[in-house]
Amino acid sequence: MKSHLHNNIDSTLKYLDIAENICKEQRLYFQLAVIYIRKGICLINLTGKGKKEIEKGLNLMKMFDENEALIILRQEIKIYTGLKFTLE
């Protein structure tokens, strides 16, 4: 039986998938990067996997020189996963 938390994460992942498709279609790369990161956070909390999605989102932010967003999103990742991500 799934816990309430897992049900919420599953629902969130469904909405993130829809948002991801919309962002790709409309070429909204900043928003897409945030979606990848939040999807990764959800996956880590649900399955222990999701680092690939987080790295993809962080790399997009870095590519567009979104340094302030990178600082905020790294803090968000650390708060919700306990993990620390750095980019070369």
ABEGO torsion letter per residue (X at the ends): XBBAAAAAAAAAAAAAAAAAAAAAAAGBAAAAAAAAAAAAAAAAAAAGBGAAAAAAAAAAAAAAGBAAAAAAAAAAAAAAAGBBBBBX
